């Protein structure tokens, strides 16, 4: 279908530019910006007056709950949530049931996702069989099935020899290993960040050292193996500083933070509100402020939603017993815009953290608005505000610490591969 998006302001995070021009789409690609190609007759016109035209967003962590957890969410519900949030490409961790450690499971997930013709799904394969941290998976076969990297999700490898062998294997074939910097013993049993808040509430703590010890181990193994590593979900100021030093040293490392950690601190737990039970746990205001600074200066490459839809029952428990996680696909844009306004970060620069920068991490030709590029686009109204109402979310998961918040930026249309996958009413 030939589509014309007219009267909108194109915001290209990769170039850091904003300009008011029309966009012309045909055969799944952007075929013109500003001027229509010869003999272009639009079958559909989208009026973007007063709206931004941005590249579709790229989310580096979104659990779709298939296979195995369909009682929490389905591929259909979570892909609908992605479209409502303007997310056109997403990475799903391997902690499904069964684990994504067999090529057939990966192929099935990719096939199911492609049939929906919505967001592009990029699975992470399990780094070890069953995520048990023992036997390394067949990475070559998993890559051929469609995996874009390998991860332990939230399950750290205790045996550093196994981690070293996994990194060596990945380095041999040029694969990226995704790791949560979390020491298994330092974090064991913890449900909140160590500190005054956890002590006052009587909650078991996870010290910053759980993150920094793991980072030191990972960086030393990277030096030995030459591996390329993406660090998922940094949570501390000390962790950000270690990553900054590792990048200055020249290690092949990238990293992300969750949108929850860009905004929230341990104080927000309040009186044991289980909606704020997250993994990694929310830390101090200083940690949050350093995370924001790291995003602004590029030390932190990307923001992810860490989308984790849960049953209501999993949050209707005492804080320490509640399941960690929050839904986030539909909030990613709005919370990024909110951060940009609070931190006085230019909108294009902020949006780069959820579009062009994560696309670079994945080495994908996405996150850009340019002639010839795949037509993955989001049209949104930055001036419109909306209230986070759990009953109005597309995701089957209604769990989020931002319930009731008034947030900026509403998605008006999402285009994937040249077809309109979502339009707000």
Phi, psi and omega in degrees: 000138176270127185233139172242125173257113189245153173068014180263168176258115179284127175243116182251099183300327182296322180266346181071030185244155172226129179207143182272107180209157175279155176240136183241130187235136175205145178053035174082003182229161174281117185255355178190146175229121180094308180235139180284145173296164178299141177061029178270119177235109186290131173278340179216136178241128177251119179276113182252030179301127181076007183245163175261145172247110184240161173294151175301145186277153184241116184254122185275001178201104179215114178278124181263352173071007173239140359276159166106334184236040183297342176288341177268324180189161177240164178301321180297314184293320184281331174289326174296321177296320178300316180295320179293338178262002180076015181270114184256347176222136180213151178255130178250130179294165186271006185275056174266187179223103005286162180298149178282071179240007178233138181305322182298323179293319179295315180298320179297315180298315179298318180297314179301318182291319181294326179296334181281342180055043178241235184292151172284128183252129180239101183284146167265131175279155176293137179286324177232156182300126180064013183057029183273352178077024183242281182272131180285142180284168175278088188297325181296314180295321179293323177294318178297332179281345177129004179286143181253003179175184185224139190214158171258007186054235181261020183250097182293149174276119182284318183278109183293337176294320177296317178298319179298315179296322178296319178294321178296316179301310181298321180296322181303323183254003177077023180274155176262135177256130180258124184230137168274117179287095185209114177287127187298324184276320180293332183263354186300125177081355181280144181233351179214165179291134177301138180152191186298320183295311180298320180296317181295325181272353180073029181260142178292138190257155171247110183287159175302329180301334177300326179276315186289323177299316178297320179296316178301317179297313180300314182294322178294319178291328175295321178296323182285320188260340185075020185288156172257124187233137169251126181267124183262133167064055170300149183224354188232155176298318180297322178296319178298318180294322178294321177294319178301316180293321179295321177293320179297328178288338180102010177292146182278075185232139170232168182204164175221166171230158177276153180296334178296320182282347175286333187247325193255159176227175181296335178297332182293346177303329178060230179264070174061041179285112185292344175296339180263011176278104186231163178222112006291160182289157175293138183247199189286170178296323178298317177301314179298318182295322178290324174300315179298318178296320179296326175293318183293323184265000175091000175300316174267123187284321191212159170250134175240164179277335190049046183300119182221084180291137183230161170292151176302322182298333182287343177256345180271054182222162172306149188311310185292339182261346181292151178281131179288148176137159180210147172287148186207347184302320184279350183255350189301311179298309185298318181288332175291317177296320178300315176299316181302318181291317182291326184261004181056042176263132178306142185302316180299319180293320178294316181294336176300330182287347177238016180219273186293322182293310175296329175297322177294322177301319182276351185058045180252147174279063184225176175078021182221153174246102184207151178299130182096345181284156174299138185277070170256107189223155174232127176255120185221158180254106183288339184272345182278143177243151180217155182259134180284098180252117184303329181286345182257359178285143178285328180298146176290336176277128181254011187270115176202141176289354183260017178303131179086352180292146168265116186242149178276162171076115179238131178287129179259328179203144175234128182243128181236120179057031175088002176240146182283109183266343182203137171221131179282152181268000000 
